[in-house]
Amino acid sequence: MFEVNRFHIESRKEYERLIHITSEQAMLGRVTFNYQAKKSRESLLKVRSVPNRRVDLSTVNELARTTINAVSRWGSNKNFEDEEG
């Protein structure tokens, strides 16, 4: 009947991948935050990694999670539109 089109993260590894992709996009200038998104930017800067390059999930707060999910969804939708058009 209807196809479910939800964005679901299956594992910690996949979530860490999204965090690294978001940070890479920010470093490349593909993601920018205006002055009103100061708290989003600060919450992303508070995310830390442990010595083996894994993300310390205890440092990821709810605002950082929301931002990471939004950026990753936006990126996947943009790629999908590029492939179609």
N, C-alpha and C positions, 0 to 999 in steps of 0.2 A: 504494500500500500504506500507508505511513506518511508523514505530512506532517512535513517538517522544520520545527521551530519554534525556530530559533536566532536569537540577537540578534547581528547582524553590522553593523559600522560600515563603510560603503563609502568614505568620503572624509574628508579632514582637515576640511573644512567641516562635515560632520555631527558629527564628534567635538568640534569647537569649540562647536557648538550645544549638545551635551550638557553641556559644561563650563559654559557660560553659564546653561543651565537649572538645573543643580545649584546654582550660586552664587545664582541668583535665589530658588530654593526655600529655601535656607539663610537668605537675608536676610528672606524673608517668614515664617520660623519654621515652615515645613512640614517641614523636615529638621532634626533636632536630634541632637546627639551627647552621650552620657553621659560621665562621667569616665573610663571604661575605654577609650573610643575617642579618647584624647588624641592618639595618633600619626596617626590618620586626619585629625583636625581640623588638626593642624599641617602635614601634607603638602598638604592642600587650600589652606592659607594661603600656602604657598610657591609656588603656581602664579602665574606672572606673565604679563602681556600686553605686547605691543610697542605703540608709539605709534599704530598704525593699528587698535587694538582686537582684533588677532588674538592668539591664545594662543601663548606661547613654549613649544613642546612639549618643549624640553630641560629645562624646569623641572617637568614633570609626571613624578613618579616612579611606581613600580609600585603603591604603596599608594593614591595619588591616582587612578590609572586604575581600580583595582578598586572604590574607593568611588564614583567617577563612574558606572561601569557598573552597579553595584548600585542606586544611587539612581535612575538612569534606567530600569532594568528594573522596579523597584518602582513607579515612577510610571506606567509604561505598563500594568502589570498592574492597578493600582488603577483607572485610567481604563477599562480593559476591563471590570472587574467592575462599575463604576458604570453602564456602558452596558447591560450584560446585566440587572442586578438592579434 
